[in-house]
Structure formats: structure tokens, C-alpha cells
Amino acid sequence: MRPMSIAIVVATSLLQSGCNSRLSFSKTIDLGLGDDYHLMIDPPKYDQNVTVSFTSSDSPINIFVILKNDENSVTSSLAKEKTPPNALSHQENVKEGTLEAKVPAKNEAVVVLWGANKNTSVKVKIKG
């Protein structure tokens, strides 16, 4: 059974540029065995295409982009070590990659990282 995970929430900020919202965020995350990490993306005014690039230094990870409204069902799926059925985008058991997801207007999204088989440092860049 998977050890109790640590959920850490970080709110990202949207930079206002006239009428359009632009998202640009980067962070290095220390992800331990059995941990999960949640990065919040503020709700866009309009539908927004979001790109999440990541590189894990020492361990493959699982990474998902979900809607905040689905976070409880995703947490339940993670506890069972299963892929969340309603992820907007995901990759599993990878050390690097890029996800693309369309976040609907006025919906908060969450990037969830988990599944490291040993301590690792993950560089994440989110753009939209």
C-alpha cells in the first residue's frame, strides 16, 4: 500500500497583459518516495491552452493536469495507485516530457506530480 502522501499547494499567478491573461511559471520541486505535489493554476478568463514541461533528475514520475473540481476523485485514484479517469492530460513513469491541456474559462486547474520511486528533483515550467 502506498504511504500517506504529502500534498503541497502552490498558487501560481497570471500576469495581466491588456485583455489577455498570460501564464508563465517555473519551479523546482523536491519529490520524495510516496509524495504527491499539487501546483494550482488560477482560473483563466477565457479558455486557455496550457503547456507543462518537466524534467525529473533521479526517478520517473507521473504527472497529470486536472480541474480543481475533480481533485477529490483524483486523490482517491492516487491512493489506489490508479490513473485518474478525468485528467485533462497526463504522462506516467517518465523522467521528462511536455503536457498540453485546454483549461476551460473560469475553472481552476491543478498540476499533480507523484509516483517517484526514490527522492528526485523535478523542474516544472507552466506556460499558457
C-alpha atoms as an extended CHARMM CRD file, in Angstrom:
* protein
*
       128  EXT
         1         1  MET       CA              0.0000000000        0.0000000000        0.0000000000  PROA      1               0.0000000000
         2         2  ARG       CA              1.2060000000        3.4880000000       -0.7990000000  PROA      2               0.0000000000
         3         3  PRO       CA              2.3780000000        5.5950000000        2.1850000000  PROA      3               0.0000000000
         4         4  MET       CA              0.3310000000        8.6370000000        3.1240000000  PROA      4               0.0000000000
         5         5  SER       CA              1.1950000000       11.3440000000        0.6660000000  PROA      5               0.0000000000
         6         6  ILE       CA              2.0600000000       14.9400000000        1.3220000000  PROA      6               0.0000000000
         7         7  ALA       CA              0.0310000000       17.4110000000       -0.6840000000  PROA      7               0.0000000000
         8         8  ILE       CA              1.6060000000       20.7970000000       -1.0970000000  PROA      8               0.0000000000
         9         9  VAL       CA             -0.3200000000       23.5380000000       -2.7950000000  PROA      9               0.0000000000
        10        10  VAL       CA              1.3090000000       26.4110000000       -4.5980000000  PROA      10              0.0000000000
        11        11  ALA       CA             -0.7550000000       29.1090000000       -6.2560000000  PROA      11              0.0000000000
        12        12  THR       CA              0.6230000000       30.4490000000       -9.4910000000  PROA      12              0.0000000000
        13        13  SER       CA             -0.1780000000       33.8980000000      -10.6910000000  PROA      13              0.0000000000
        14        14  LEU       CA             -1.4850000000       35.0690000000      -14.0090000000  PROA      14              0.0000000000
        15        15  LEU       CA              0.1700000000       38.1200000000      -15.4550000000  PROA      15              0.0000000000
        16        16  GLN       CA             -2.2870000000       40.5620000000      -16.9470000000  PROA      16              0.0000000000
        17        17  SER       CA             -1.4470000000       41.8580000000      -20.4050000000  PROA      17              0.0000000000
        18        18  GLY       CA             -4.2650000000       44.0310000000      -21.7050000000  PROA      18              0.0000000000
        19        19  CYS       CA             -7.3390000000       41.8250000000      -22.1180000000  PROA      19              0.0000000000
        20        20  ASN       CA             -5.3390000000       38.5930000000      -22.3960000000  PROA      20              0.0000000000
        21        21  SER       CA             -4.0680000000       36.5800000000      -19.4490000000  PROA      21              0.0000000000
        22        22  ARG       CA             -0.6240000000       35.0470000000      -19.8100000000  PROA      22              0.0000000000
        23        23  LEU       CA              0.6500000000       32.3130000000      -17.5750000000  PROA      23              0.0000000000
        24        24  SER       CA              4.3710000000       31.7990000000      -17.0460000000  PROA      24              0.0000000000
        25        25  PHE       CA              5.6310000000       29.9000000000      -14.0220000000  PROA      25              0.0000000000
        26        26  SER       CA              8.6070000000       27.7230000000      -13.1860000000  PROA      26              0.0000000000
        27        27  LYS       CA              9.5660000000       25.8690000000      -10.0360000000  PROA      27              0.0000000000
        28        28  THR       CA             11.9080000000       23.1300000000       -8.8730000000  PROA      28              0.0000000000
        29        29  ILE       CA             10.1690000000       20.6060000000       -6.6320000000  PROA      29              0.0000000000
        30        30  ASP       CA             11.7420000000       18.0260000000       -4.3490000000  PROA      30              0.0000000000
        31        31  LEU       CA              9.5030000000       14.9720000000       -4.6740000000  PROA      31              0.0000000000
        32        32  GLY       CA             10.0570000000       12.0880000000       -2.2780000000  PROA      32              0.0000000000
        33        33  LEU       CA              9.0410000000        8.4570000000       -2.3640000000  PROA      33              0.0000000000
        34        34  GLY       CA              5.2730000000        8.3130000000       -1.7910000000  PROA      34              0.0000000000
        35        35  ASP       CA              4.7880000000       12.1040000000       -2.0250000000  PROA      35              0.0000000000
        36        36  ASP       CA              2.4780000000       14.0000000000       -4.3060000000  PROA      36              0.0000000000
        37        37  TYR       CA              2.7100000000       17.6870000000       -5.1310000000  PROA      37              0.0000000000
        38        38  HSD       CA             -0.1050000000       19.9250000000       -6.3640000000  PROA      38              0.0000000000
        39        39  LEU       CA              0.5210000000       23.1330000000       -8.3260000000  PROA      39              0.0000000000
        40        40  MET       CA             -2.5660000000       25.3100000000       -8.6580000000  PROA      40              0.0000000000
        41        41  ILE       CA             -3.2630000000       27.2810000000      -11.8410000000  PROA      41              0.0000000000
        42        42  ASP       CA             -5.5800000000       30.2550000000      -11.3710000000  PROA      42              0.0000000000
        43        43  PRO       CA             -8.7710000000       30.1800000000      -13.4380000000  PROA      43              0.0000000000
        44        44  PRO       CA             -8.3800000000       31.9250000000      -16.8050000000  PROA      44              0.0000000000
        45        45  LYS       CA            -10.9450000000       34.4550000000      -18.0230000000  PROA      45              0.0000000000
        46        46  TYR       CA            -11.1930000000       32.5810000000      -21.3230000000  PROA      46              0.0000000000
        47        47  ASP       CA            -10.4160000000       29.0140000000      -22.4050000000  PROA      47              0.0000000000
        48        48  GLN       CA             -6.6440000000       28.6940000000      -22.1660000000  PROA      48              0.0000000000
        49        49  ASN       CA             -4.1780000000       26.2240000000      -23.6650000000  PROA      49              0.0000000000
        50        50  VAL       CA             -1.6140000000       25.3260000000      -21.0120000000  PROA      50              0.0000000000
        51        51  THR       CA              1.7570000000       23.6640000000      -21.6380000000  PROA      51              0.0000000000
        52        52  VAL       CA              3.5600000000       21.9110000000      -18.7780000000  PROA      52              0.0000000000
        53        53  SER       CA              7.1900000000       20.9180000000      -19.3680000000  PROA      53              0.0000000000
        54        54  PHE       CA              9.0560000000       18.8860000000      -16.7590000000  PROA      54              0.0000000000
        55        55  THR       CA             12.3360000000       17.1260000000      -16.0830000000  PROA      55              0.0000000000
        56        56  SER       CA             12.9380000000       14.7620000000      -13.1630000000  PROA      56              0.0000000000
        57        57  SER       CA             16.5560000000       14.2850000000      -12.0810000000  PROA      57              0.0000000000
        58        58  ASP       CA             16.6100000000       10.8250000000      -10.4870000000  PROA      58              0.0000000000
        59        59  SER       CA             13.3010000000        8.9960000000      -10.8460000000  PROA      59              0.0000000000
        60        60  PRO       CA             10.4700000000        8.5800000000      -13.3240000000  PROA      60              0.0000000000
        61        61  ILE       CA              7.2740000000       10.2770000000      -12.1550000000  PROA      61              0.0000000000
        62        62  ASN       CA              3.5850000000       10.5040000000      -13.0160000000  PROA      62              0.0000000000
        63        63  ILE       CA              2.1870000000       13.9180000000      -13.9000000000  PROA      63              0.0000000000
        64        64  PHE       CA             -1.4140000000       14.9910000000      -14.5190000000  PROA      64              0.0000000000
        65        65  VAL       CA             -3.2910000000       18.1760000000      -15.3730000000  PROA      65              0.0000000000
        66        66  ILE       CA             -6.7660000000       18.1160000000      -13.8300000000  PROA      66              0.0000000000
        67        67  LEU       CA             -9.5580000000       20.5320000000      -12.9800000000  PROA      67              0.0000000000
        68        68  LYS       CA             -9.7080000000       21.6100000000       -9.3340000000  PROA      68              0.0000000000
        69        69  ASN       CA            -13.3320000000       20.3590000000       -9.2250000000  PROA      69              0.0000000000
        70        70  ASP       CA            -12.0100000000       16.8300000000       -9.8890000000  PROA      70              0.0000000000
        71        71  GLU       CA             -9.2700000000       16.9400000000       -7.2450000000  PROA      71              0.0000000000
        72        72  ASN       CA            -11.1170000000       14.7350000000       -4.7100000000  PROA      72              0.0000000000
        73        73  SER       CA            -11.6460000000       11.9210000000       -7.2190000000  PROA      73              0.0000000000
        74        74  VAL       CA             -8.0260000000       12.2500000000       -8.3350000000  PROA      74              0.0000000000
        75        75  THR       CA             -6.8060000000       11.9790000000       -4.7340000000  PROA      75              0.0000000000
        76        76  SER       CA             -8.8740000000        8.8100000000       -4.4100000000  PROA      76              0.0000000000
        77        77  SER       CA             -7.3220000000        7.4160000000       -7.6120000000  PROA      77              0.0000000000
        78        78  LEU       CA             -3.8080000000        8.2260000000       -6.3850000000  PROA      78              0.0000000000
        79        79  ALA       CA             -4.4650000000        6.4020000000       -3.1090000000  PROA      79              0.0000000000
        80        80  LYS       CA             -5.3190000000        3.3260000000       -5.2110000000  PROA      80              0.0000000000
        81        81  GLU       CA             -2.2770000000        3.9730000000       -7.4510000000  PROA      81              0.0000000000
        82        82  LYS       CA             -4.5460000000        4.2920000000      -10.4990000000  PROA      82              0.0000000000
        83        83  THR       CA             -4.6830000000        6.8140000000      -13.3160000000  PROA      83              0.0000000000
        84        84  PRO       CA             -7.3380000000        9.4830000000      -12.6730000000  PROA      84              0.0000000000
        85        85  PRO       CA            -10.1130000000        8.9200000000      -15.2330000000  PROA      85              0.0000000000
        86        86  ASN       CA            -10.8410000000       12.6170000000      -15.7970000000  PROA      86              0.0000000000
        87        87  ALA       CA             -7.3320000000       14.0460000000      -16.3120000000  PROA      87              0.0000000000
        88        88  LEU       CA             -7.1000000000       16.7510000000      -18.9880000000  PROA      88              0.0000000000
        89        89  SER       CA             -3.6390000000       15.4310000000      -19.8550000000  PROA      89              0.0000000000
        90        90  HSD       CA             -1.1670000000       13.0120000000      -18.2900000000  PROA      90              0.0000000000
        91        91  GLN       CA              2.0570000000       11.0540000000      -18.6450000000  PROA      91              0.0000000000
        92        92  GLU       CA              3.1730000000        8.1760000000      -16.4570000000  PROA      92              0.0000000000
        93        93  ASN       CA              6.5060000000        6.6660000000      -15.5000000000  PROA      93              0.0000000000
        94        94  VAL       CA              8.5860000000        9.2780000000      -17.3560000000  PROA      94              0.0000000000
        95        95  LYS       CA             11.6120000000       11.3970000000      -16.4330000000  PROA      95              0.0000000000
        96        96  GLU       CA             10.8350000000       14.2690000000      -18.8030000000  PROA      96              0.0000000000
        97        97  GLY       CA              8.1650000000       15.4410000000      -21.1610000000  PROA      97              0.0000000000
        98        98  THR       CA              5.5810000000       18.0150000000      -22.0930000000  PROA      98              0.0000000000
        99        99  LEU       CA              1.8360000000       18.0110000000      -21.4440000000  PROA      99              0.0000000000
       100       100  GLU       CA             -0.7240000000       20.1550000000      -23.2150000000  PROA      100             0.0000000000
       101       101  ALA       CA             -4.1920000000       20.7680000000      -21.8370000000  PROA      101             0.0000000000
       102       102  LYS       CA             -7.0740000000       23.1150000000      -22.5450000000  PROA      102             0.0000000000
       103       103  VAL       CA             -8.3240000000       24.6980000000      -19.3180000000  PROA      103             0.0000000000
       104       104  PRO       CA            -11.9230000000       25.9270000000      -19.6160000000  PROA      104             0.0000000000
       105       105  ALA       CA            -12.6970000000       29.5410000000      -18.7480000000  PROA      105             0.0000000000
       106       106  LYS       CA            -13.2580000000       30.2810000000      -15.0550000000  PROA      106             0.0000000000
       107       107  ASN       CA            -12.0110000000       26.8240000000      -13.9680000000  PROA      107             0.0000000000
       108       108  GLU       CA             -9.0240000000       26.3930000000      -11.6860000000  PROA      108             0.0000000000
       109       109  ALA       CA             -6.6330000000       23.6540000000      -12.8100000000  PROA      109             0.0000000000
       110       110  VAL       CA             -4.0930000000       21.6180000000      -10.8720000000  PROA      110             0.0000000000
       111       111  VAL       CA             -0.8380000000       20.0010000000      -11.9870000000  PROA      111             0.0000000000
       112       112  VAL       CA             -0.2890000000       16.8590000000       -9.8850000000  PROA      112             0.0000000000
       113       113  LEU       CA              3.1120000000       15.1560000000       -9.6390000000  PROA      113             0.0000000000
       114       114  TRP       CA              3.5520000000       11.8000000000       -7.8900000000  PROA      114             0.0000000000
       115       115  GLY       CA              4.8670000000        8.2710000000       -8.2260000000  PROA      115             0.0000000000
       116       116  ALA       CA              8.6090000000        8.8130000000       -7.7090000000  PROA      116             0.0000000000
       117       117  ASN       CA             10.3110000000        5.5540000000       -6.7370000000  PROA      117             0.0000000000
       118       118  LYS       CA             13.0780000000        7.4870000000       -4.9300000000  PROA      118             0.0000000000
       119       119  ASN       CA             13.7850000000       11.0960000000       -3.9800000000  PROA      119             0.0000000000
       120       120  THR       CA             14.0340000000       13.2990000000       -7.0580000000  PROA      120             0.0000000000
       121       121  SER       CA             14.1580000000       16.9480000000       -8.0500000000  PROA      121             0.0000000000
       122       122  VAL       CA             11.6030000000       17.9570000000      -10.6850000000  PROA      122             0.0000000000
       123       123  LYS       CA             11.8680000000       21.1510000000      -12.7370000000  PROA      123             0.0000000000
       124       124  VAL       CA              8.4140000000       22.2640000000      -13.8870000000  PROA      124             0.0000000000
       125       125  LYS       CA              7.5800000000       25.0570000000      -16.3530000000  PROA      125             0.0000000000
       126       126  ILE       CA              3.9700000000       26.0610000000      -16.9550000000  PROA      126             0.0000000000
       127       127  LYS       CA              3.0250000000       28.3790000000      -19.8110000000  PROA      127             0.0000000000
       128       128  GLY       CA             -0.2630000000       29.4520000000      -21.2650000000  PROA      128             0.0000000000
